[in-house]
């Protein structure tokens, strides 16, 4: 009963209902305009003000960075003479959102690169953030929040969350505008999040129905080209807003996703099976060790001898054979597997066997 309950908890109740047509979704939920994306920024800086939890003296790049910083501030000191426990070298990362403008603030993540124990209570000093091409797009500075703590004393300690990675909400200010996409020759490309020929064709047809017969064409499984109508050329933002609101019914390949590490199995609604008989039974082997003592006869010269023995007990659960008819849906497959009383981990082996037998009409993906 427990095994069946675990399996029922794994598959949600709505999956046992009869198959329904997929609901229409907005274009903005399954596709994006090519060129409209975030850009990654990275920088190297120092966090100061730590309570003895910074990098040790053996981390040379921290001492060198601190010496260079003091040199720029008018203080000349040799890196060999610096012994810092309240300073940590960090890597600062951020995402430059599309259409961002100079003066806008974005969140940053601060991660230790030395042997600092905690960034709690630290302050990030002015750090330039660069794009992959080397241009500086933002500067970051502010108090680091790690959302936890770390304390040690007398050989013991307590820790909450991860103390060597922190966040600075709004910690970076943009110094220049983000790159802007442009409409090349009056058209734009929609890129699907999951490439599919059927979805691309349906998307192009939905756009044509909304804006005209010659406004969209599917270039491949992952891209649809849309031409801006002449009546909308003066208001591209309004046209893009209307385009994102167009609805389309996406299609997808039937999949069975299996995570062997956790025993999780996720079945797509379009999964179908061919005629197949399934039998499942568990074999349990239990080995119980014990000592066997051999006593010599009275007044004899023999010695007492103890030998290790083992008692082996084999238990095999009775299996039932269930026949699944051709073309049956996910609900039929779930009911059959529930009748067998299999656990989620048993499903991993069952689905692999179904795929090997050619009876599973779906892609089997193992994580």
ZAMITOR-707358 format. One line per field, with one value per residue (C-alpha): x, y, z; residue in one letter. Coordinates in pm, 1 decimal. Layout:
ZAMITOR-707358
px X, ...
py Y, ...
pz Z, ...
type a, ...
This chain:
ZAMITOR-707358
px 0.0, 287.7, 450.8, 131.3, 81.6, 433.2, 362.7, 30.6, 202.2, 456.1, 205.2, -28.0, -402.1, -466.3, -247.2, -497.9, -779.5, -872.7, -642.6, -744.4, -631.6, -338.8, -441.4, -335.9, -54.6, 79.1, 371.6, 572.0, 548.6, 712.0, 931.2, 1145.9, 1248.5, 1596.9, 1845.9, 1637.2, 1832.8, 2035.9, 2415.4, 2652.3, 2888.3, 3184.4, 3438.0, 3707.3, 3700.3, 3765.7, 3530.3, 3649.5, 3527.1, 3520.2, 3558.0, 3874.7, 3707.8, 3885.8, 4163.3, 4474.9, 4819.2, 4899.6, 4655.2, 4898.3, 4652.4, 4448.4, 4754.7, 4860.7, 4513.0, 4500.1, 4844.6, 4736.6, 4419.6, 4612.3, 4861.2, 4578.8, 4455.7, 4799.0, 4934.8, 5251.3, 5298.1, 5462.3, 5234.9, 5476.0, 5412.5, 5033.6, 4867.4, 4495.6, 4228.0, 3943.5, 3972.1, 3856.9, 3905.8, 3577.9, 3432.1, 3131.5, 2872.2, 2555.9, 2310.8, 2262.6, 1890.5, 1774.6, 1678.3, 1861.9, 1967.8, 2254.2, 2174.8, 1961.1, 2055.2, 2086.4, 2153.1, 2497.7, 2632.1, 2957.4, 3158.4, 3482.1, 3780.0, 4028.5, 4007.8, 3781.8, 3552.5, 3264.9, 3163.5, 2927.1, 2927.8, 3159.7, 3140.7, 3228.9, 3456.9, 3406.4, 3431.3, 3402.3, 3183.2, 3282.0, 3112.0, 3289.3, 3423.2, 3600.6, 3377.6, 3276.4, 2897.3, 2848.4, 3022.5, 2928.6, 2965.8, 2776.5, 2714.9, 2709.5, 2414.6, 2471.8, 2131.7, 2286.8, 2583.7, 2883.0, 3037.0, 3313.7, 3459.8, 3636.2, 3667.6, 3295.1, 3079.6, 2742.2, 2657.5, 2339.9, 2321.4, 2639.7, 2859.0, 3109.0, 2853.8, 2637.6, 2409.7, 2387.8, 2036.2, 2070.6, 2444.2, 2554.9, 2479.1, 2487.7, 2729.4, 2613.9, 2306.5, 2259.7, 2288.2, 1954.1, 1814.6, 1703.2, 1446.2, 1648.7, 1469.6, 1136.4, 1131.6, 1218.5, 1275.0, 1094.0, 1310.7, 1124.0, 1235.9, 1196.0, 1245.6, 960.4, 847.3, 478.6, 491.7, 683.1, 427.1, 135.2, 302.1, 348.1, -14.9, -141.5, 58.1, -75.6, -430.8, -371.9, -182.2, -219.0, -142.7, 219.1, 343.1, 506.3, 698.0, 864.6, 1233.4, 1310.7, 1202.2, 1323.3, 1273.0, 979.9, 1033.0, 772.4, 742.1, 609.5, 293.9, 316.6, 32.0, 234.2, 575.6, 538.4, 462.8, 701.5, 652.7, 275.6, 319.4, 552.3, 303.0, 24.3, 253.2, 339.1, -33.4, -107.5, -207.3, -83.0, -117.0, 236.7, 325.6, 586.6, 747.1, 616.1, 874.1, 935.1, 1192.3, 1359.6, 1586.5, 1756.0, 1916.4, 1583.1, 1351.1, 1143.4, 951.7, 762.9, 536.4, 411.9, 43.4, 111.9, 291.3, 143.0, 222.5, 209.8, 61.7, 275.5, 246.7, 412.2, 511.1, 682.9, 798.0, 1060.3, 1320.1, 1453.5, 1762.5, 1837.4, 2164.0, 2177.9, 2524.9, 2559.4, 2832.7, 2844.9, 3039.9, 3193.9, 3258.3, 3509.1, 3411.4, 3477.8, 3835.8, 3955.4, 4246.5, 4026.3, 3957.9, 3642.9, 3611.4, 3375.5, 3290.8, 3092.4, 2785.1, 2517.5, 2147.8, 2015.3, 1645.8, 1499.8, 1158.8, 1002.7, 684.8, 426.4, 403.7, 100.2, 95.8, -104.2, -182.2, -192.9, -390.7, -242.2, -264.0, -364.1, -291.1, -100.3, -398.2, -414.7, -41.9, -61.8, -354.0, -169.2, 148.1, -50.7, -216.3, 129.1, 211.9, 548.2, 753.2, 903.0, 1247.3, 1097.3, 951.5, 1300.9, 1371.2, 1019.7, 1035.3, 1383.7, 1255.2, 950.4, 1178.0, 1411.6, 1113.1, 992.0, 661.3, 706.6, 613.6, 803.8, 1154.0, 1313.4, 1541.5, 1750.9, 1889.8
py 0.0, 237.3, 172.2, 246.0, 566.3, 682.7, 624.4, 807.5, 1101.9, 1115.8, 1149.8, 1441.3, 1378.1, 1587.0, 1347.2, 1068.6, 1262.1, 1206.4, 1375.5, 1727.2, 1952.0, 2174.9, 2524.9, 2819.7, 3031.2, 3374.0, 3419.9, 3590.0, 3270.8, 3041.8, 3272.5, 3584.5, 3853.2, 3779.0, 4023.8, 4105.8, 3934.5, 4003.8, 4033.5, 3899.9, 4131.4, 4035.9, 4214.7, 4160.5, 4352.5, 4356.8, 4317.3, 4497.5, 4524.9, 4153.3, 4040.0, 3834.1, 3603.3, 3732.8, 3580.2, 3459.9, 3604.0, 3315.3, 3447.2, 3668.6, 3823.1, 3969.5, 4138.9, 4262.1, 4398.7, 4576.3, 4730.2, 4850.5, 5002.6, 5187.8, 5308.9, 5468.0, 5632.3, 5783.4, 5527.3, 5345.6, 5002.5, 4675.7, 4369.9, 4164.5, 4397.0, 4358.1, 4101.7, 4131.5, 3927.8, 4170.1, 4177.1, 3917.4, 3903.5, 3843.9, 3798.0, 4020.1, 3913.5, 4076.4, 4052.9, 4356.9, 4350.6, 4442.2, 4806.2, 4913.5, 5277.7, 5460.1, 5535.9, 5225.1, 4991.1, 4613.2, 4341.8, 4184.7, 3857.9, 3861.1, 3535.2, 3474.8, 3351.0, 3310.1, 3119.8, 3363.4, 3197.7, 3443.9, 3768.8, 3859.3, 4228.7, 4317.3, 4606.4, 4575.6, 4854.4, 5026.6, 4751.6, 4798.2, 4539.3, 4450.2, 4278.8, 3999.2, 4260.1, 4439.7, 4749.5, 4873.9, 4890.1, 4929.8, 4987.9, 4802.6, 4900.4, 4845.5, 4629.3, 4253.4, 4049.6, 3676.4, 3587.7, 3378.6, 3357.2, 3150.1, 3128.8, 2908.6, 2868.7, 2599.7, 2363.0, 2374.9, 2598.9, 2670.9, 2785.1, 2894.3, 2919.6, 2979.8, 3249.1, 3301.6, 3414.0, 3721.7, 3963.5, 4341.0, 4440.3, 4733.3, 4728.4, 4819.5, 5139.7, 5131.3, 5374.0, 5322.9, 5201.8, 4835.9, 4741.5, 4783.1, 4547.0, 4700.1, 4609.9, 4501.6, 4594.8, 4613.2, 4261.1, 4077.0, 3713.6, 3524.4, 3253.3, 2961.9, 2851.4, 2487.8, 2429.1, 2238.1, 2240.8, 2213.3, 2492.7, 2718.6, 2654.9, 2724.0, 3040.9, 3176.5, 3096.6, 3271.0, 3583.7, 3583.8, 3558.1, 3851.6, 4093.6, 3982.2, 3699.2, 3798.7, 3905.9, 3585.5, 3282.7, 2996.0, 2983.9, 2664.8, 2471.7, 2741.6, 3073.2, 3262.0, 3581.9, 3854.9, 4159.5, 4481.7, 4596.9, 4941.4, 5062.9, 4967.3, 5093.5, 5421.4, 5240.4, 4941.4, 4913.9, 4888.6, 4628.3, 4418.0, 4441.6, 4314.3, 4044.2, 3911.7, 3880.1, 3654.7, 3307.3, 2977.5, 2610.1, 2473.0, 2116.4, 1896.0, 1555.5, 1289.2, 1242.2, 1031.5, 1197.4, 978.1, 1094.2, 778.2, 959.9, 1051.5, 797.9, 1073.2, 990.5, 1254.9, 1145.9, 1372.4, 1369.1, 1249.2, 929.9, 623.0, 250.2, -41.6, -382.5, -517.8, -739.4, -619.7, -846.2, -714.9, -890.6, -823.8, -1071.0, -1013.1, -1195.6, -1168.3, -1299.5, -1337.8, -1423.8, -1632.0, -1818.5, -2199.5, -2331.7, -2679.9, -2827.5, -3117.6, -3428.5, -3436.3, -3520.3, -3500.9, -3296.0, -3103.0, -2728.3, -2523.5, -2382.6, -2104.3, -2075.3, -1813.7, -1933.9, -1753.7, -1818.8, -1716.8, -1644.8, -1570.4, -1409.7, -1352.3, -1154.9, -1297.0, -1099.7, -1034.3, -994.5, -702.3, -659.9, -306.8, -254.7, -66.5, 312.1, 341.1, 674.4, 782.7, 726.1, 357.4, 316.1, 475.8, 256.1, -55.2, 33.7, 119.3, -221.2, -379.2, -179.9, -56.9, 212.3, 514.4, 353.3, 38.3, 257.3, 346.2, -14.3, -67.7, 230.1, 134.3, -214.7, -72.3, 148.4, -141.4, -353.8, -81.1, -53.1, 303.8, 568.0, 851.2, 977.1, 842.1, 1099.4, 994.1, 1277.2
pz 0.0, 79.5, -254.6, -443.5, -243.4, -333.7, -701.4, -687.3, -518.8, -798.8, -1080.0, -1035.6, -1037.3, -1353.0, -1549.0, -1485.9, -1652.8, -2018.7, -2269.6, -2369.4, -2649.6, -2549.8, -2449.7, -2662.3, -2517.7, -2599.0, -2834.5, -2557.2, -2346.5, -2604.5, -2813.4, -2794.8, -3040.2, -3173.6, -3028.4, -2720.9, -2444.3, -2134.5, -2138.0, -1874.1, -1685.0, -1466.4, -1251.2, -988.6, -660.9, -288.5, 5.4, 319.6, 675.9, 753.8, 1113.5, 1068.8, 815.1, 503.0, 292.9, 470.7, 404.0, 169.4, -91.8, -282.8, -527.1, -239.4, -92.6, -436.8, -509.0, -173.3, -235.5, -582.2, -436.2, -165.2, -427.1, -626.7, -305.3, -237.6, 9.9, -95.2, 65.4, -36.5, -83.0, 131.2, 425.3, 410.9, 636.7, 591.5, 764.3, 701.6, 319.3, 65.8, -310.2, -492.8, -838.7, -903.8, -1163.3, -1293.8, -1582.6, -1805.4, -1893.9, -2244.6, -2307.4, -1988.4, -1972.7, -1804.1, -1441.3, -1393.3, -1106.5, -1125.2, -866.6, -836.4, -695.1, -498.7, -473.8, -287.1, -492.7, -204.9, 121.6, 306.6, 559.0, 535.8, 364.9, 648.5, 728.7, 437.7, 193.1, -173.9, -294.9, -631.2, -893.0, -1272.8, -1446.7, -1801.0, -2093.3, -2285.7, -2531.7, -2244.6, -2232.6, -1886.4, -1860.8, -1484.3, -1151.9, -832.7, -470.1, -146.2, 158.9, 96.4, 223.4, 257.7, 403.5, 680.3, 914.6, 1014.9, 1364.7, 1504.3, 1853.5, 2054.0, 1759.9, 1683.8, 1473.8, 1326.0, 975.2, 800.0, 421.1, 219.8, 380.0, 95.6, -165.7, -121.4, -304.3, -329.3, -438.5, -677.2, -610.3, -964.7, -1153.8, -1533.4, -1693.4, -2053.2, -2240.1, -2324.2, -2694.1, -2870.9, -3135.8, -3465.0, -3729.7, -4030.5, -4353.2, -4173.4, -4029.1, -3709.3, -3615.8, -3341.1, -3183.2, -3020.9, -2675.8, -2788.6, -3160.0, -3324.4, -3689.2, -3603.2, -3349.0, -3590.2, -3864.6, -3629.9, -3503.8, -3855.9, -3941.0, -3625.0, -3710.6, -4067.3, -3939.6, -3703.6, -3930.6, -4292.0, -4535.4, -4607.3, -4264.6, -4137.8, -4261.9, -4074.0, -4168.5, -3977.3, -3667.2, -3430.4, -3611.8, -3761.0, -3961.8, -3919.6, -4148.5, -3997.5, -4183.0, -4340.2, -4122.4, -3812.3, -3924.8, -3736.2, -3407.7, -3376.9, -2998.6, -3037.1, -3310.5, -3092.2, -2805.6, -3028.8, -3170.9, -2822.9, -2746.2, -3044.5, -2924.2, -3066.8, -2972.8, -2928.0, -3010.5, -2845.8, -2884.9, -2647.9, -2375.7, -2068.3, -1841.2, -1578.9, -1296.5, -1167.3, -873.1, -714.4, -874.5, -1037.3, -1355.6, -1555.6, -1842.3, -2119.2, -2205.3, -2561.7, -2454.8, -2626.8, -2606.7, -2846.6, -2757.9, -2476.3, -2169.1, -1847.6, -1560.4, -1251.5, -937.4, -671.5, -555.8, -202.1, -74.9, 300.2, 448.2, 830.6, 974.4, 1293.1, 1487.1, 1506.8, 1807.5, 1805.1, 2154.1, 2204.2, 2402.7, 2776.5, 2887.1, 2527.9, 2397.8, 2153.8, 2157.1, 2122.7, 1768.3, 1654.9, 1287.3, 1102.7, 919.4, 722.0, 674.5, 335.2, 286.4, -57.3, -96.4, -437.4, -471.1, -700.7, -1024.2, -1239.0, -1613.4, -1753.7, -2122.0, -2262.8, -2582.0, -2880.9, -2882.5, -2519.2, -2354.9, -2049.2, -1820.7, -1922.4, -1868.4, -1523.1, -1418.7, -1533.1, -1345.2, -1034.6, -1054.8, -1051.2, -735.9, -861.5, -689.4, -867.2, -880.1, -1034.7, -1308.4, -1426.3, -1520.1, -1659.6, -1896.8, -2012.1, -2090.9, -2273.9, -2485.4, -2563.0, -2667.5, -2905.4, -2719.7, -2591.1, -2849.5, -2684.2, -2631.1, -2315.9, -2152.3, -1852.1, -1638.9
type x, x, x, x, x, x, x, x, x, x, x, x, x, x, x, x, x, x, x, x, x, x, x, x, x, x, x, x, x, x, x, x, x, x, x, x, x, x, x, x, x, x, x, x, x, x, x, x, x, x, x, x, x, x, x, x, x, x, x, x, x, x, x, x, x, x, x, x, x, x, x, x, x, x, x, x, x, x, x, x, x, x, x, x, x, x, x, x, x, x, x, x, x, x, x, x, x, x, x, x, x, x, x, x, x, x, x, x, x, x, x, x, x, x, x, x, x, x, x, x, x, x, x, x, x, x, x, x, x, x, x, x, x, x, x, x, x, x, x, x, x, x, x, x, x, x, x, x, x, x, x, x, x, x, x, x, x, x, x, x, x, x, x, x, x, x, x, x, x, x, x, x, x, x, x, x, x, x, x, x, x, x, x, x, x, x, x, x, x, x, x, x, x, x, x, x, x, x, x, x, x, x, x, x, x, x, x, x, x, x, x, x, x, x, x, x, x, x, x, x, x, x, x, x, x, x, x, x, x, x, x, x, x, x, x, x, x, x, x, x, x, x, x, x, x, x, x, x, x, x, x, x, x, x, x, x, x, x, x, x, x, x, x, x, x, x, x, x, x, x, x, x, x, x, x, x, x, x, x, x, x, x, x, x, x, x, x, x, x, x, x, x, x, x, x, x, x, x, x, x, x, x, x, x, x, x, x, x, x, x, x, x, x, x, x, x, x, x, x, x, x, x, x, x, x, x, x, x, x, x, x, x, x, x, x, x, x, x, x, x, x, x, x, x, x, x, x, x, x, x, x, x, x, x, x, x, x, x, x, x, x, x, x, x, x, x, x
